[in-house]
Amino acid sequence: MPLSELLTQIQDVAERASVSVSEYGTIMSQIQQYILDNFGPKGLYAAYISAAAVGILLFWKMVKLSFAALKFMVLPAVAIAFVGSFFLPYSFSSLLPVTVTGCSLFLLFKA
């Protein structure tokens, strides 16, 4: 693929992204105006606080999930691949995908 085609594709994607962001902004301003019309400024403050609480909750859940994946999947897989590279005739880099798959399957069946 020539560089000019790649650049035009990147430009098209950027234009579509900017259009979707502007649509999102208009939707948010409409929601804000609806809340102001029906509930006043105090209702808007409550909406901001509740949206922030939900955002913080979702962020915290993602942090917990990433640390759980690190603790129960990545670290054991790296340790098993490291130990396995000493006792088996395979290298660490060839054992690592197998151990990551095994640990993720173990977590899947454990849950």
Phi and psi restraints in degrees (range 20) as a CNS / XPLOR table:
assign (resid 1 and name C) (resid 2 and name N)
       (resid 2 and name CA) (resid 2 and name C) 1.0 -67.6 20.0 2
assign (resid 2 and name N) (resid 2 and name CA)
       (resid 2 and name C) (resid 3 and name N) 1.0 157.7 20.0 2
assign (resid 2 and name C) (resid 3 and name N)
       (resid 3 and name CA) (resid 3 and name C) 1.0 -64.7 20.0 2
assign (resid 3 and name N) (resid 3 and name CA)
       (resid 3 and name C) (resid 4 and name N) 1.0 -35.3 20.0 2
assign (resid 3 and name C) (resid 4 and name N)
       (resid 4 and name CA) (resid 4 and name C) 1.0 -65.1 20.0 2
assign (resid 4 and name N) (resid 4 and name CA)
       (resid 4 and name C) (resid 5 and name N) 1.0 -39.1 20.0 2
assign (resid 4 and name C) (resid 5 and name N)
       (resid 5 and name CA) (resid 5 and name C) 1.0 -65.8 20.0 2
assign (resid 5 and name N) (resid 5 and name CA)
       (resid 5 and name C) (resid 6 and name N) 1.0 -39.6 20.0 2
assign (resid 5 and name C) (resid 6 and name N)
       (resid 6 and name CA) (resid 6 and name C) 1.0 -63.7 20.0 2
assign (resid 6 and name N) (resid 6 and name CA)
       (resid 6 and name C) (resid 7 and name N) 1.0 -42.0 20.0 2
assign (resid 6 and name C) (resid 7 and name N)
       (resid 7 and name CA) (resid 7 and name C) 1.0 -66.1 20.0 2
assign (resid 7 and name N) (resid 7 and name CA)
       (resid 7 and name C) (resid 8 and name N) 1.0 -38.2 20.0 2
assign (resid 7 and name C) (resid 8 and name N)
       (resid 8 and name CA) (resid 8 and name C) 1.0 -67.9 20.0 2
assign (resid 8 and name N) (resid 8 and name CA)
       (resid 8 and name C) (resid 9 and name N) 1.0 -36.8 20.0 2
assign (resid 8 and name C) (resid 9 and name N)
       (resid 9 and name CA) (resid 9 and name C) 1.0 -65.5 20.0 2
assign (resid 9 and name N) (resid 9 and name CA)
       (resid 9 and name C) (resid 10 and name N) 1.0 -41.2 20.0 2
assign (resid 9 and name C) (resid 10 and name N)
       (resid 10 and name CA) (resid 10 and name C) 1.0 -63.4 20.0 2
assign (resid 10 and name N) (resid 10 and name CA)
       (resid 10 and name C) (resid 11 and name N) 1.0 -40.5 20.0 2
assign (resid 10 and name C) (resid 11 and name N)
       (resid 11 and name CA) (resid 11 and name C) 1.0 -65.6 20.0 2
assign (resid 11 and name N) (resid 11 and name CA)
       (resid 11 and name C) (resid 12 and name N) 1.0 -40.2 20.0 2
assign (resid 11 and name C) (resid 12 and name N)
       (resid 12 and name CA) (resid 12 and name C) 1.0 -63.3 20.0 2
assign (resid 12 and name N) (resid 12 and name CA)
       (resid 12 and name C) (resid 13 and name N) 1.0 -42.6 20.0 2
assign (resid 12 and name C) (resid 13 and name N)
       (resid 13 and name CA) (resid 13 and name C) 1.0 -64.3 20.0 2
assign (resid 13 and name N) (resid 13 and name CA)
       (resid 13 and name C) (resid 14 and name N) 1.0 -41.5 20.0 2
assign (resid 13 and name C) (resid 14 and name N)
       (resid 14 and name CA) (resid 14 and name C) 1.0 -64.3 20.0 2
assign (resid 14 and name N) (resid 14 and name CA)
       (resid 14 and name C) (resid 15 and name N) 1.0 -39.2 20.0 2
assign (resid 14 and name C) (resid 15 and name N)
       (resid 15 and name CA) (resid 15 and name C) 1.0 -66.2 20.0 2
assign (resid 15 and name N) (resid 15 and name CA)
       (resid 15 and name C) (resid 16 and name N) 1.0 -41.6 20.0 2
assign (resid 15 and name C) (resid 16 and name N)
       (resid 16 and name CA) (resid 16 and name C) 1.0 -65.4 20.0 2
assign (resid 16 and name N) (resid 16 and name CA)
       (resid 16 and name C) (resid 17 and name N) 1.0 -37.5 20.0 2
assign (resid 16 and name C) (resid 17 and name N)
       (resid 17 and name CA) (resid 17 and name C) 1.0 -66.1 20.0 2
assign (resid 17 and name N) (resid 17 and name CA)
       (resid 17 and name C) (resid 18 and name N) 1.0 -40.2 20.0 2
assign (resid 17 and name C) (resid 18 and name N)
       (resid 18 and name CA) (resid 18 and name C) 1.0 -66.9 20.0 2
assign (resid 18 and name N) (resid 18 and name CA)
       (resid 18 and name C) (resid 19 and name N) 1.0 -35.1 20.0 2
assign (resid 18 and name C) (resid 19 and name N)
       (resid 19 and name CA) (resid 19 and name C) 1.0 -65.8 20.0 2
assign (resid 19 and name N) (resid 19 and name CA)
       (resid 19 and name C) (resid 20 and name N) 1.0 -43.3 20.0 2
assign (resid 19 and name C) (resid 20 and name N)
       (resid 20 and name CA) (resid 20 and name C) 1.0 -67.3 20.0 2
assign (resid 20 and name N) (resid 20 and name CA)
       (resid 20 and name C) (resid 21 and name N) 1.0 -35.2 20.0 2
assign (resid 20 and name C) (resid 21 and name N)
       (resid 21 and name CA) (resid 21 and name C) 1.0 -67.0 20.0 2
assign (resid 21 and name N) (resid 21 and name CA)
       (resid 21 and name C) (resid 22 and name N) 1.0 -39.9 20.0 2
assign (resid 21 and name C) (resid 22 and name N)
       (resid 22 and name CA) (resid 22 and name C) 1.0 -67.7 20.0 2
assign (resid 22 and name N) (resid 22 and name CA)
       (resid 22 and name C) (resid 23 and name N) 1.0 -35.6 20.0 2
assign (resid 22 and name C) (resid 23 and name N)
       (resid 23 and name CA) (resid 23 and name C) 1.0 -63.6 20.0 2
assign (resid 23 and name N) (resid 23 and name CA)
       (resid 23 and name C) (resid 24 and name N) 1.0 -41.5 20.0 2
assign (resid 23 and name C) (resid 24 and name N)
       (resid 24 and name CA) (resid 24 and name C) 1.0 -62.1 20.0 2
assign (resid 24 and name N) (resid 24 and name CA)
       (resid 24 and name C) (resid 25 and name N) 1.0 -40.2 20.0 2
assign (resid 24 and name C) (resid 25 and name N)
       (resid 25 and name CA) (resid 25 and name C) 1.0 -64.2 20.0 2
assign (resid 25 and name N) (resid 25 and name CA)
       (resid 25 and name C) (resid 26 and name N) 1.0 -39.8 20.0 2
assign (resid 25 and name C) (resid 26 and name N)
       (resid 26 and name CA) (resid 26 and name C) 1.0 -68.7 20.0 2
assign (resid 26 and name N) (resid 26 and name CA)
       (resid 26 and name C) (resid 27 and name N) 1.0 -37.3 20.0 2
assign (resid 26 and name C) (resid 27 and name N)
       (resid 27 and name CA) (resid 27 and name C) 1.0 -64.0 20.0 2
assign (resid 27 and name N) (resid 27 and name CA)
       (resid 27 and name C) (resid 28 and name N) 1.0 -43.2 20.0 2
assign (resid 27 and name C) (resid 28 and name N)
       (resid 28 and name CA) (resid 28 and name C) 1.0 -65.3 20.0 2
assign (resid 28 and name N) (resid 28 and name CA)
       (resid 28 and name C) (resid 29 and name N) 1.0 -37.9 20.0 2
assign (resid 28 and name C) (resid 29 and name N)
       (resid 29 and name CA) (resid 29 and name C) 1.0 -68.2 20.0 2
assign (resid 29 and name N) (resid 29 and name CA)
       (resid 29 and name C) (resid 30 and name N) 1.0 -34.3 20.0 2
assign (resid 29 and name C) (resid 30 and name N)
       (resid 30 and name CA) (resid 30 and name C) 1.0 -66.4 20.0 2
assign (resid 30 and name N) (resid 30 and name CA)
       (resid 30 and name C) (resid 31 and name N) 1.0 -41.5 20.0 2
assign (resid 30 and name C) (resid 31 and name N)
       (resid 31 and name CA) (resid 31 and name C) 1.0 -63.5 20.0 2
assign (resid 31 and name N) (resid 31 and name CA)
       (resid 31 and name C) (resid 32 and name N) 1.0 -42.9 20.0 2
assign (resid 31 and name C) (resid 32 and name N)
       (resid 32 and name CA) (resid 32 and name C) 1.0 -61.5 20.0 2
assign (resid 32 and name N) (resid 32 and name CA)
       (resid 32 and name C) (resid 33 and name N) 1.0 -43.9 20.0 2
assign (resid 32 and name C) (resid 33 and name N)
       (resid 33 and name CA) (resid 33 and name C) 1.0 -65.7 20.0 2
assign (resid 33 and name N) (resid 33 and name CA)
       (resid 33 and name C) (resid 34 and name N) 1.0 -38.4 20.0 2
assign (resid 33 and name C) (resid 34 and name N)
       (resid 34 and name CA) (resid 34 and name C) 1.0 -61.6 20.0 2
assign (resid 34 and name N) (resid 34 and name CA)
       (resid 34 and name C) (resid 35 and name N) 1.0 -44.6 20.0 2
assign (resid 34 and name C) (resid 35 and name N)
       (resid 35 and name CA) (resid 35 and name C) 1.0 -65.1 20.0 2
assign (resid 35 and name N) (resid 35 and name CA)
       (resid 35 and name C) (resid 36 and name N) 1.0 -42.0 20.0 2
assign (resid 35 and name C) (resid 36 and name N)
       (resid 36 and name CA) (resid 36 and name C) 1.0 -63.2 20.0 2
assign (resid 36 and name N) (resid 36 and name CA)
       (resid 36 and name C) (resid 37 and name N) 1.0 -40.6 20.0 2
assign (resid 36 and name C) (resid 37 and name N)
       (resid 37 and name CA) (resid 37 and name C) 1.0 -67.4 20.0 2
assign (resid 37 and name N) (resid 37 and name CA)
       (resid 37 and name C) (resid 38 and name N) 1.0 -40.5 20.0 2
assign (resid 37 and name C) (resid 38 and name N)
       (resid 38 and name CA) (resid 38 and name C) 1.0 -92.0 20.0 2
assign (resid 38 and name N) (resid 38 and name CA)
       (resid 38 and name C) (resid 39 and name N) 1.0 -30.6 20.0 2
assign (resid 38 and name C) (resid 39 and name N)
       (resid 39 and name CA) (resid 39 and name C) 1.0 -123.4 20.0 2
assign (resid 39 and name N) (resid 39 and name CA)
       (resid 39 and name C) (resid 40 and name N) 1.0 -10.7 20.0 2
assign (resid 39 and name C) (resid 40 and name N)
       (resid 40 and name CA) (resid 40 and name C) 1.0 82.8 20.0 2
assign (resid 40 and name N) (resid 40 and name CA)
       (resid 40 and name C) (resid 41 and name N) 1.0 -175.2 20.0 2
assign (resid 40 and name C) (resid 41 and name N)
       (resid 41 and name CA) (resid 41 and name C) 1.0 -64.3 20.0 2
assign (resid 41 and name N) (resid 41 and name CA)
       (resid 41 and name C) (resid 42 and name N) 1.0 -33.4 20.0 2
assign (resid 41 and name C) (resid 42 and name N)
       (resid 42 and name CA) (resid 42 and name C) 1.0 -66.3 20.0 2
assign (resid 42 and name N) (resid 42 and name CA)
       (resid 42 and name C) (resid 43 and name N) 1.0 -35.6 20.0 2
assign (resid 42 and name C) (resid 43 and name N)
       (resid 43 and name CA) (resid 43 and name C) 1.0 -66.5 20.0 2
assign (resid 43 and name N) (resid 43 and name CA)
       (resid 43 and name C) (resid 44 and name N) 1.0 -35.7 20.0 2
assign (resid 43 and name C) (resid 44 and name N)
       (resid 44 and name CA) (resid 44 and name C) 1.0 -67.2 20.0 2
assign (resid 44 and name N) (resid 44 and name CA)
       (resid 44 and name C) (resid 45 and name N) 1.0 -40.3 20.0 2
assign (resid 44 and name C) (resid 45 and name N)
       (resid 45 and name CA) (resid 45 and name C) 1.0 -62.3 20.0 2
assign (resid 45 and name N) (resid 45 and name CA)
       (resid 45 and name C) (resid 46 and name N) 1.0 -41.6 20.0 2
assign (resid 45 and name C) (resid 46 and name N)
       (resid 46 and name CA) (resid 46 and name C) 1.0 -64.5 20.0 2
assign (resid 46 and name N) (resid 46 and name CA)
       (resid 46 and name C) (resid 47 and name N) 1.0 -38.4 20.0 2
assign (resid 46 and name C) (resid 47 and name N)
       (resid 47 and name CA) (resid 47 and name C) 1.0 -65.7 20.0 2
assign (resid 47 and name N) (resid 47 and name CA)
       (resid 47 and name C) (resid 48 and name N) 1.0 -40.6 20.0 2
assign (resid 47 and name C) (resid 48 and name N)
       (resid 48 and name CA) (resid 48 and name C) 1.0 -62.9 20.0 2
assign (resid 48 and name N) (resid 48 and name CA)
       (resid 48 and name C) (resid 49 and name N) 1.0 -43.2 20.0 2
assign (resid 48 and name C) (resid 49 and name N)
       (resid 49 and name CA) (resid 49 and name C) 1.0 -65.9 20.0 2
assign (resid 49 and name N) (resid 49 and name CA)
       (resid 49 and name C) (resid 50 and name N) 1.0 -42.7 20.0 2
assign (resid 49 and name C) (resid 50 and name N)
       (resid 50 and name CA) (resid 50 and name C) 1.0 -68.5 20.0 2
assign (resid 50 and name N) (resid 50 and name CA)
       (resid 50 and name C) (resid 51 and name N) 1.0 -38.1 20.0 2
assign (resid 50 and name C) (resid 51 and name N)
       (resid 51 and name CA) (resid 51 and name C) 1.0 -65.6 20.0 2
assign (resid 51 and name N) (resid 51 and name CA)
       (resid 51 and name C) (resid 52 and name N) 1.0 -38.9 20.0 2
assign (resid 51 and name C) (resid 52 and name N)
       (resid 52 and name CA) (resid 52 and name C) 1.0 -66.4 20.0 2
assign (resid 52 and name N) (resid 52 and name CA)
       (resid 52 and name C) (resid 53 and name N) 1.0 -39.1 20.0 2
assign (resid 52 and name C) (resid 53 and name N)
       (resid 53 and name CA) (resid 53 and name C) 1.0 -64.5 20.0 2
assign (resid 53 and name N) (resid 53 and name CA)
       (resid 53 and name C) (resid 54 and name N) 1.0 -42.4 20.0 2
assign (resid 53 and name C) (resid 54 and name N)
       (resid 54 and name CA) (resid 54 and name C) 1.0 -65.8 20.0 2
assign (resid 54 and name N) (resid 54 and name CA)
       (resid 54 and name C) (resid 55 and name N) 1.0 -40.3 20.0 2
assign (resid 54 and name C) (resid 55 and name N)
       (resid 55 and name CA) (resid 55 and name C) 1.0 -62.8 20.0 2
assign (resid 55 and name N) (resid 55 and name CA)
       (resid 55 and name C) (resid 56 and name N) 1.0 -43.5 20.0 2
assign (resid 55 and name C) (resid 56 and name N)
       (resid 56 and name CA) (resid 56 and name C) 1.0 -65.3 20.0 2
assign (resid 56 and name N) (resid 56 and name CA)
       (resid 56 and name C) (resid 57 and name N) 1.0 -39.8 20.0 2
assign (resid 56 and name C) (resid 57 and name N)
       (resid 57 and name CA) (resid 57 and name C) 1.0 -61.8 20.0 2
assign (resid 57 and name N) (resid 57 and name CA)
       (resid 57 and name C) (resid 58 and name N) 1.0 -45.7 20.0 2
assign (resid 57 and name C) (resid 58 and name N)
       (resid 58 and name CA) (resid 58 and name C) 1.0 -64.5 20.0 2
assign (resid 58 and name N) (resid 58 and name CA)
       (resid 58 and name C) (resid 59 and name N) 1.0 -41.0 20.0 2
assign (resid 58 and name C) (resid 59 and name N)
       (resid 59 and name CA) (resid 59 and name C) 1.0 -62.0 20.0 2
assign (resid 59 and name N) (resid 59 and name CA)
       (resid 59 and name C) (resid 60 and name N) 1.0 -43.0 20.0 2
assign (resid 59 and name C) (resid 60 and name N)
       (resid 60 and name CA) (resid 60 and name C) 1.0 -65.5 20.0 2
assign (resid 60 and name N) (resid 60 and name CA)
       (resid 60 and name C) (resid 61 and name N) 1.0 -39.0 20.0 2
assign (resid 60 and name C) (resid 61 and name N)
       (resid 61 and name CA) (resid 61 and name C) 1.0 -63.5 20.0 2
assign (resid 61 and name N) (resid 61 and name CA)
       (resid 61 and name C) (resid 62 and name N) 1.0 -39.7 20.0 2
assign (resid 61 and name C) (resid 62 and name N)
       (resid 62 and name CA) (resid 62 and name C) 1.0 -66.4 20.0 2
assign (resid 62 and name N) (resid 62 and name CA)
       (resid 62 and name C) (resid 63 and name N) 1.0 -38.5 20.0 2
assign (resid 62 and name C) (resid 63 and name N)
       (resid 63 and name CA) (resid 63 and name C) 1.0 -64.4 20.0 2
assign (resid 63 and name N) (resid 63 and name CA)
       (resid 63 and name C) (resid 64 and name N) 1.0 -45.0 20.0 2
assign (resid 63 and name C) (resid 64 and name N)
       (resid 64 and name CA) (resid 64 and name C) 1.0 -62.8 20.0 2
assign (resid 64 and name N) (resid 64 and name CA)
       (resid 64 and name C) (resid 65 and name N) 1.0 -40.3 20.0 2
assign (resid 64 and name C) (resid 65 and name N)
       (resid 65 and name CA) (resid 65 and name C) 1.0 -65.3 20.0 2
assign (resid 65 and name N) (resid 65 and name CA)
       (resid 65 and name C) (resid 66 and name N) 1.0 -41.1 20.0 2
assign (resid 65 and name C) (resid 66 and name N)
       (resid 66 and name CA) (resid 66 and name C) 1.0 -68.2 20.0 2
assign (resid 66 and name N) (resid 66 and name CA)
       (resid 66 and name C) (resid 67 and name N) 1.0 -39.3 20.0 2
assign (resid 66 and name C) (resid 67 and name N)
       (resid 67 and name CA) (resid 67 and name C) 1.0 -68.8 20.0 2
assign (resid 67 and name N) (resid 67 and name CA)
       (resid 67 and name C) (resid 68 and name N) 1.0 -34.3 20.0 2
assign (resid 67 and name C) (resid 68 and name N)
       (resid 68 and name CA) (resid 68 and name C) 1.0 -66.6 20.0 2
assign (resid 68 and name N) (resid 68 and name CA)
       (resid 68 and name C) (resid 69 and name N) 1.0 -40.5 20.0 2
assign (resid 68 and name C) (resid 69 and name N)
       (resid 69 and name CA) (resid 69 and name C) 1.0 -64.9 20.0 2
assign (resid 69 and name N) (resid 69 and name CA)
       (resid 69 and name C) (resid 70 and name N) 1.0 -38.9 20.0 2
assign (resid 69 and name C) (resid 70 and name N)
       (resid 70 and name CA) (resid 70 and name C) 1.0 -65.8 20.0 2
assign (resid 70 and name N) (resid 70 and name CA)
       (resid 70 and name C) (resid 71 and name N) 1.0 -42.7 20.0 2
assign (resid 70 and name C) (resid 71 and name N)
       (resid 71 and name CA) (resid 71 and name C) 1.0 -72.7 20.0 2
assign (resid 71 and name N) (resid 71 and name CA)
       (resid 71 and name C) (resid 72 and name N) 1.0 -41.0 20.0 2
assign (resid 71 and name C) (resid 72 and name N)
       (resid 72 and name CA) (resid 72 and name C) 1.0 -103.0 20.0 2
assign (resid 72 and name N) (resid 72 and name CA)
       (resid 72 and name C) (resid 73 and name N) 1.0 -8.5 20.0 2
assign (resid 72 and name C) (resid 73 and name N)
       (resid 73 and name CA) (resid 73 and name C) 1.0 -123.6 20.0 2
assign (resid 73 and name N) (resid 73 and name CA)
       (resid 73 and name C) (resid 74 and name N) 1.0 -50.8 20.0 2
assign (resid 73 and name C) (resid 74 and name N)
       (resid 74 and name CA) (resid 74 and name C) 1.0 -74.5 20.0 2
assign (resid 74 and name N) (resid 74 and name CA)
       (resid 74 and name C) (resid 75 and name N) 1.0 -51.7 20.0 2
assign (resid 74 and name C) (resid 75 and name N)
       (resid 75 and name CA) (resid 75 and name C) 1.0 -62.5 20.0 2
assign (resid 75 and name N) (resid 75 and name CA)
       (resid 75 and name C) (resid 76 and name N) 1.0 -46.6 20.0 2
assign (resid 75 and name C) (resid 76 and name N)
       (resid 76 and name CA) (resid 76 and name C) 1.0 -63.3 20.0 2
assign (resid 76 and name N) (resid 76 and name CA)
       (resid 76 and name C) (resid 77 and name N) 1.0 -36.3 20.0 2
assign (resid 76 and name C) (resid 77 and name N)
       (resid 77 and name CA) (resid 77 and name C) 1.0 -65.5 20.0 2
assign (resid 77 and name N) (resid 77 and name CA)
       (resid 77 and name C) (resid 78 and name N) 1.0 -41.5 20.0 2
assign (resid 77 and name C) (resid 78 and name N)
       (resid 78 and name CA) (resid 78 and name C) 1.0 -66.9 20.0 2
assign (resid 78 and name N) (resid 78 and name CA)
       (resid 78 and name C) (resid 79 and name N) 1.0 -41.2 20.0 2
assign (resid 78 and name C) (resid 79 and name N)
       (resid 79 and name CA) (resid 79 and name C) 1.0 -65.4 20.0 2
assign (resid 79 and name N) (resid 79 and name CA)
       (resid 79 and name C) (resid 80 and name N) 1.0 -43.8 20.0 2
assign (resid 79 and name C) (resid 80 and name N)
       (resid 80 and name CA) (resid 80 and name C) 1.0 -65.1 20.0 2
assign (resid 80 and name N) (resid 80 and name CA)
       (resid 80 and name C) (resid 81 and name N) 1.0 -40.5 20.0 2
assign (resid 80 and name C) (resid 81 and name N)
       (resid 81 and name CA) (resid 81 and name C) 1.0 -66.0 20.0 2
assign (resid 81 and name N) (resid 81 and name CA)
       (resid 81 and name C) (resid 82 and name N) 1.0 -37.4 20.0 2
assign (resid 81 and name C) (resid 82 and name N)
       (resid 82 and name CA) (resid 82 and name C) 1.0 -66.3 20.0 2
assign (resid 82 and name N) (resid 82 and name CA)
       (resid 82 and name C) (resid 83 and name N) 1.0 -46.3 20.0 2
assign (resid 82 and name C) (resid 83 and name N)
       (resid 83 and name CA) (resid 83 and name C) 1.0 -67.8 20.0 2
assign (resid 83 and name N) (resid 83 and name CA)
       (resid 83 and name C) (resid 84 and name N) 1.0 -39.2 20.0 2
assign (resid 83 and name C) (resid 84 and name N)
       (resid 84 and name CA) (resid 84 and name C) 1.0 -65.8 20.0 2
assign (resid 84 and name N) (resid 84 and name CA)
       (resid 84 and name C) (resid 85 and name N) 1.0 -29.1 20.0 2
assign (resid 84 and name C) (resid 85 and name N)
       (resid 85 and name CA) (resid 85 and name C) 1.0 -70.0 20.0 2
assign (resid 85 and name N) (resid 85 and name CA)
       (resid 85 and name C) (resid 86 and name N) 1.0 -21.1 20.0 2
assign (resid 85 and name C) (resid 86 and name N)
       (resid 86 and name CA) (resid 86 and name C) 1.0 -79.8 20.0 2
assign (resid 86 and name N) (resid 86 and name CA)
       (resid 86 and name C) (resid 87 and name N) 1.0 -37.1 20.0 2
assign (resid 86 and name C) (resid 87 and name N)
       (resid 87 and name CA) (resid 87 and name C) 1.0 -97.9 20.0 2
assign (resid 87 and name N) (resid 87 and name CA)
       (resid 87 and name C) (resid 88 and name N) 1.0 -17.0 20.0 2
assign (resid 87 and name C) (resid 88 and name N)
       (resid 88 and name CA) (resid 88 and name C) 1.0 -112.2 20.0 2
assign (resid 88 and name N) (resid 88 and name CA)
       (resid 88 and name C) (resid 89 and name N) 1.0 158.0 20.0 2
assign (resid 88 and name C) (resid 89 and name N)
       (resid 89 and name CA) (resid 89 and name C) 1.0 -80.6 20.0 2
assign (resid 89 and name N) (resid 89 and name CA)
       (resid 89 and name C) (resid 90 and name N) 1.0 21.5 20.0 2
assign (resid 89 and name C) (resid 90 and name N)
       (resid 90 and name CA) (resid 90 and name C) 1.0 -108.5 20.0 2
assign (resid 90 and name N) (resid 90 and name CA)
       (resid 90 and name C) (resid 91 and name N) 1.0 153.8 20.0 2
assign (resid 90 and name C) (resid 91 and name N)
       (resid 91 and name CA) (resid 91 and name C) 1.0 -82.3 20.0 2
assign (resid 91 and name N) (resid 91 and name CA)
       (resid 91 and name C) (resid 92 and name N) 1.0 167.4 20.0 2
assign (resid 91 and name C) (resid 92 and name N)
       (resid 92 and name CA) (resid 92 and name C) 1.0 -60.5 20.0 2
assign (resid 92 and name N) (resid 92 and name CA)
       (resid 92 and name C) (resid 93 and name N) 1.0 -42.8 20.0 2
assign (resid 92 and name C) (resid 93 and name N)
       (resid 93 and name CA) (resid 93 and name C) 1.0 -69.4 20.0 2
assign (resid 93 and name N) (resid 93 and name CA)
       (resid 93 and name C) (resid 94 and name N) 1.0 -24.8 20.0 2
assign (resid 93 and name C) (resid 94 and name N)
       (resid 94 and name CA) (resid 94 and name C) 1.0 -86.4 20.0 2
assign (resid 94 and name N) (resid 94 and name CA)
       (resid 94 and name C) (resid 95 and name N) 1.0 -24.2 20.0 2
assign (resid 94 and name C) (resid 95 and name N)
       (resid 95 and name CA) (resid 95 and name C) 1.0 -83.7 20.0 2
assign (resid 95 and name N) (resid 95 and name CA)
       (resid 95 and name C) (resid 96 and name N) 1.0 -26.4 20.0 2
assign (resid 95 and name C) (resid 96 and name N)
       (resid 96 and name CA) (resid 96 and name C) 1.0 -60.9 20.0 2
assign (resid 96 and name N) (resid 96 and name CA)
       (resid 96 and name C) (resid 97 and name N) 1.0 -45.5 20.0 2
assign (resid 96 and name C) (resid 97 and name N)
       (resid 97 and name CA) (resid 97 and name C) 1.0 -62.3 20.0 2
assign (resid 97 and name N) (resid 97 and name CA)
       (resid 97 and name C) (resid 98 and name N) 1.0 -34.1 20.0 2
assign (resid 97 and name C) (resid 98 and name N)
       (resid 98 and name CA) (resid 98 and name C) 1.0 -68.8 20.0 2
assign (resid 98 and name N) (resid 98 and name CA)
       (resid 98 and name C) (resid 99 and name N) 1.0 -43.1 20.0 2
assign (resid 98 and name C) (resid 99 and name N)
       (resid 99 and name CA) (resid 99 and name C) 1.0 -70.9 20.0 2
assign (resid 99 and name N) (resid 99 and name CA)
       (resid 99 and name C) (resid 100 and name N) 1.0 -35.7 20.0 2
assign (resid 99 and name C) (resid 100 and name N)
       (resid 100 and name CA) (resid 100 and name C) 1.0 -64.4 20.0 2
assign (resid 100 and name N) (resid 100 and name CA)
       (resid 100 and name C) (resid 101 and name N) 1.0 -42.0 20.0 2
assign (resid 100 and name C) (resid 101 and name N)
       (resid 101 and name CA) (resid 101 and name C) 1.0 -63.4 20.0 2
assign (resid 101 and name N) (resid 101 and name CA)
       (resid 101 and name C) (resid 102 and name N) 1.0 -43.8 20.0 2
assign (resid 101 and name C) (resid 102 and name N)
       (resid 102 and name CA) (resid 102 and name C) 1.0 -62.4 20.0 2
assign (resid 102 and name N) (resid 102 and name CA)
       (resid 102 and name C) (resid 103 and name N) 1.0 -42.8 20.0 2
assign (resid 102 and name C) (resid 103 and name N)
       (resid 103 and name CA) (resid 103 and name C) 1.0 -68.1 20.0 2
assign (resid 103 and name N) (resid 103 and name CA)
       (resid 103 and name C) (resid 104 and name N) 1.0 -38.1 20.0 2
assign (resid 103 and name C) (resid 104 and name N)
       (resid 104 and name CA) (resid 104 and name C) 1.0 -69.7 20.0 2
assign (resid 104 and name N) (resid 104 and name CA)
       (resid 104 and name C) (resid 105 and name N) 1.0 -36.5 20.0 2
assign (resid 104 and name C) (resid 105 and name N)
       (resid 105 and name CA) (resid 105 and name C) 1.0 -65.9 20.0 2
assign (resid 105 and name N) (resid 105 and name CA)
       (resid 105 and name C) (resid 106 and name N) 1.0 -38.5 20.0 2
assign (resid 105 and name C) (resid 106 and name N)
       (resid 106 and name CA) (resid 106 and name C) 1.0 -61.0 20.0 2
assign (resid 106 and name N) (resid 106 and name CA)
       (resid 106 and name C) (resid 107 and name N) 1.0 -45.0 20.0 2
assign (resid 106 and name C) (resid 107 and name N)
       (resid 107 and name CA) (resid 107 and name C) 1.0 -64.6 20.0 2
assign (resid 107 and name N) (resid 107 and name CA)
       (resid 107 and name C) (resid 108 and name N) 1.0 -37.8 20.0 2
assign (resid 107 and name C) (resid 108 and name N)
       (resid 108 and name CA) (resid 108 and name C) 1.0 -63.6 20.0 2
assign (resid 108 and name N) (resid 108 and name CA)
       (resid 108 and name C) (resid 109 and name N) 1.0 -44.9 20.0 2
assign (resid 108 and name C) (resid 109 and name N)
       (resid 109 and name CA) (resid 109 and name C) 1.0 -75.8 20.0 2
assign (resid 109 and name N) (resid 109 and name CA)
       (resid 109 and name C) (resid 110 and name N) 1.0 -26.1 20.0 2
assign (resid 109 and name C) (resid 110 and name N)
       (resid 110 and name CA) (resid 110 and name C) 1.0 -68.2 20.0 2
assign (resid 110 and name N) (resid 110 and name CA)
       (resid 110 and name C) (resid 111 and name N) 1.0 -38.3 20.0 2
